[in-house]
C-alpha cells in the first residue's frame, strides 16, 4: 500500500508541480530553484523569438517562393508544427516566471499541453515519413515516379496530422488545474478510484508517448538510414544531396533534444514507489523539457545551414524588402518636403500664384 507521500504525488503530476516538497526533503536551496527558472525562461524566450521568425520564413519560402514539390510539402508541414507550438511558448514563459502559477484558466491549460504534445508527435511522424520517402525514392524508383506527387504528399500530411491529433487527446482528458500551495497548478491529473488506477493511467500514457513518440520512429529512421546507406554503397554512389544532409541533421537534432525528456519521463514513474529520485528530477526535468522545447527553433537554422537555395531565397527576399522599404521611405519624405515648401493660401489675401 502506498504511503502518504506517494498518494499526494498521485494527485499532482511532478512535471508541473511546485517543487517545495522535494526541496524540503533534500535541502535544496531557493537559489538553485531560481537558477533553474531563469535558465528555463531564457531557453523558452530564445525558442520563441527564433522559432516564430525562422519557421515563419520557412513557411513563407516553401509556400510562395519555391516550386511546389513533395520535399517542400514535407518541410512546410514540419515548419507549421513548430510554428504553432512556439506561438504558445509565452504561456509557459509566464507560468515559470510566476513560479508555476497558472493564470490562464482551465481551457488554456488543456490547450497548451495539447499543442505541445501534438507538436512532438507531428514532428517525429513527419521526420519518419521523410525518411521512408527518401528510402523508397531509391529502392522502389518506378513506384516512386508514378505515385510520388504533390497531391498525394498532402494526403499523407493530412493523415499524419490526424494521427498526431488523436495521439494528443490524452492531454485534453487528463490536463487539469488545481489550487496547490496557494497557487493554481496546471498538471496531469491521473487520479482514479484508487492508487492502482492512478499508476496505470500514468504508466500507460508515458509508455505510449515514449514508444510511439520516440522509440518506434527512432527505430524506423535508423533502419531506413542503414538500408539506404547499404543500397548507395552497393551502387557505389555514396553521395548525399543538400536535402538529405539537411534532413539528417534535423532528425539527429530532434532525437538529441527529445531523448532527455523521455528518459526523465520514465524516471518519473518511479515516484509512485519511492521519492529517492526527487532531487534528480527536480533539477533535470525542467532542463530536459527546455531542451525539448528548444528543438522547435533549431530546424529553421539547419535549413539555412544545409540548403543553399533557402539561404539564397531568404537573402534575396530580405534585400528586395529592404530596397522597397527604403524606396517607399524616400518617396514619403519627398512628398512631405514638397508639401511643407509649398506656399499656403489665405482666404483674406489676394493670390498672385497658384496654390495646390
N, C-alpha and C positions, 0 to 999 in steps of 0.2 A: 504494500500500500504506500502511495506517495506521501511524503511529508508535507508540512505546511508550505515550505518554500517552493517545492515543486508545484503544488496546487496553485499558488499565487502566480507562478510563472506561466501556467497554462492559460491564465486569464489575460495575460499581457504579453504579446509577442515580443521577443527580445529585440528584433530588428529595429523597432522604432520606440522602444520603451525608454523611460528615464533611467539613467544608469546609477542612481544613488544607492540602490540596494547592493550592487556589486562593489561600489566604491567603499561603502562602509565595511563590507565583508573583507575586502582586500587592502583597505587603507589607501586607496588611490587618491591622489590629491586633486583639488579643484583645478589647479594649474594644468595638469595633464588633460583634463576634460576640456578646458578652454582651448588648448592647443589643437586637440582633435577637431573641435568645432571650427576653428579658424582654417585649418587645412581643408576640411570638407567644403567650407564656404568658398575658399579660393578656387578649388578644383571645379566646383559647380559653376562658379561665375565664369571661369575661363571656358568651360564646356558650353555655356550658354552663348557667350559672345562669338566664339569661334564657330560653334555649331550652327547658329542661326545664319551667320554670314556665309560660311563655307557651304553648307548644304543648300542654302538659298541659291547660291551661284551655280551649284551643280544642277539643281532642278531647272534653273533658267537656261543653262547651256544645253542640257540634254533635251529640253522641250522645244527650244526655239532657235538654237544656234548651230546645231549639227544635224546631219542627215539621220532620220529616224531608222535605227537598226535594232536588232534584238539585244545587242550588248548595251545600247543606250537605254533601252527599256529596263533592263536589269538595274543599271546604275541609277536611273531616275527613281525607281521604286525603293531602292535601298536608301537613297538620299531622303525621300519622303518620310520613310520610317524614322530616320534620325532627326529630321527637321521637326516632325510632330512632337517627338519626345523632348527635344531641347526647349520647345516652347513652354513646356510645363515645369522646367527646372526652377524658375523663380519661386514656385510654391515650396519646393524642397529647400531652397536657399532661405526663405523666410522661416520655415519650420526649424531649421538648425539655428538661425540667429535668435529665435525666441526660446532657445534651449528646449527644443522639441515640444512646443506648444502649438497645436494646430488651430487656426482661427478661421479656416475657410469652409467649415461645415462638413456634414456627413456625406453629401453628394460629391464634393470635390475630393474628399478623402478616397472614396472609391474610384473616381475617375482618374485621379493622379496615379494611383497604383496600377490601374488597368492599362493606362498608356505606357507606363514603364515596362510592364510585363509584355505588352503587345510589341513594343519596340524590340525587346530581346528575342522573342520568337520570330518576328518578321525578319529581322536582320539575319539571324542564323539560318532561317529557311531559305532566304534569297541567296545567301552565300552557298548553301548546299545545292540549290538549283543551278547556280552559275558553274559550280564545279562539275556537276553532272553534264551540263550543256557543253562545257569545254571537252570533256571526255568523249561524248557522243559525236562531237564535230570531227574527231579524228578517227574513231573506231568504226562508226556507222555513217560514213560520209554520204552515201546515196540517200539514206533515210533523212539525214540531216538537211541535205539540199532541197528535198521535197517538202518537208514539214516545218523547216526552220523559218518561220515567217513572223512578222511583227504582230499581226492579229493573234496568232497562237501564243506568242510570248505574253501578250496582255491577258489572254485567258489563263495562262499559268500564274500570272501575277495576282489576278483576282482570286483564284483558288488558294494561293499562298496567304493572302490577306484574310480570307475566310477562316482558314486553319489557325492562323495566328490569333484572330479574334476569339475563336472558340476555345483555344487553349488558355486564353487570358481571362475567361469568365470567372474562374475562382476568385479573382481579385474583387469582382463586383459582389460576390456572395459573402466572402469572409471579412472583407475590409470593413472596419467599424471605427467609431470614435467613442472615447470613454473619458470621464474625469478621473485622473490618476495623479496623486501627489499634487493637487491644486493646479493641474494642467489638463488640457484636452489632448489626448494622445490618439494619433491615427495608427491603428495596428491591425494585425491579422487575428481575428477572434475565432479560434478553433474550438472554443468551449462547447462541449456536448453534454449529454445527460450525465456522464461520468468521466473520470480521468482517462479511461481507456479510449473512449471516443475522441477525446481531445488529442491524444497521442496519435491515433490512427489518422485523423484528418491532417495533422501537421506533417507526419511522416509521409503520407501519400502525396501531399502537394509538393513537398520538397523533392521527393523521389521522381515524380512526373517532370518537374521543372529541370532537374539535373539530367535525366535520361533523354527526354525529348528536346530540351533546350540546349544541351551541351554534348553529352556522350555520343548519342547516335549521329548527330551532324558531324561531330569531330571524326568519328569512325568513317563516315561516308566520304568526307572531304579527304581524309588521309588515304583511304583505299583508292579513290579515283586519282589522286595525285600520283601514287605509286604506280598504278596501272598506266596512267598517261605517260609518265617518265619512261616506263618499260617499253611502251609502243614507240615512243620517239627514239629511244636508244636502238630498238630493233630496226627502225628505218634509217638509222644513222643520221638523224636530223634533229639533234638536240638544240633547238632554237626557240627561245621564248619571246613572244611579241610583247610590246609595251603593255597591252591589255592584260596578258597573262601575268606579267610581273606585278602589275598593279593589284590585280585580284588576289594574287598570292600574298602580297603584303597586307591587304585588307583582312584576309582570312586569318593570318598569323596574329595580327593586331587584335582581332575580335576574341580569339581564344585566350590570348595572354591577358587581356583586360577582364574577361569574364571568369576565367579559371579560379582566381582567389575568391570571388563571390560565391561560387558554387561549393568550393571547399569549406568556407565558413558556414554556409547554409547546412551542410552535412554535419559539421561540428556542432551547430546549434541544436541538433536533435538530441545530443547527449544531455542537454539541460533538463530534459524530462526525468532524468535519473540522478544527475549529480550537478552541482554548481562549481565543480573543480575547474572548468574551462571558462568560468565567468569573466575573469580578468583578461584572458587572451581574446575572448570575443568582444569585450568592451573596447579594446584597443584596435583589434584587427578588422572587425566587421564594418565600422564606419569607413575605414580607409579602403577596404575591398569594394564597398558599394560605390565610393567616389571614383575608383579606378574603372569600374564597370560603366558608370555614367559617362566618364570621360571618353569612352570609346566612340560615342556618337559625334564627337568633333574631330576625331583622328582621320576618318575616311576622306573628307574633302582635302585634307593636307596630302594624303597619299595619292589621291587622284592627280593633284598638281605635280607631285614629285615624279611620278612614274609615267604620266601621259603628256607628251609634248603637245598634242592637239588641244587638250584642255588648257594648258598654260598659254598657248598662242591665242586661243579664242578669248580667254579672260583678259589677257594683256591688251589685245586689240580693242575689245569692247570697253575696257576701262579708259583707254586713250581716246576712243571715239566719244565716250560720255564726257570726259574732261574737256575735250575740244568744243563739244556742243554747249556745255555749261559756260565756258569762257566766252564763246561767241554770243550766247544769249545775254550774259552779264554785260559784255561790251556794248551790245545793242541797247540794252536798257539804260546804261549810263549815258550813251549818246543822245537818246530820246530825252532823258532828264535834263541834260545840259542844254539842249535845244530849247526846251520849254522854259527853262529858267532865264535864258538870254533873250527870249522873245519879248518885245515891248508890250506893255499892258495898256488897255484902253479904259478910259474913264468916261462914263456917260455924260459928265458935265463938261468935258473938254472936247473941243473940235479936233477931229482927226485929220492929219495930213498924210497918214500912212495906213496901210492895211494891217489890221490886227487879226491874228489867227488864234 
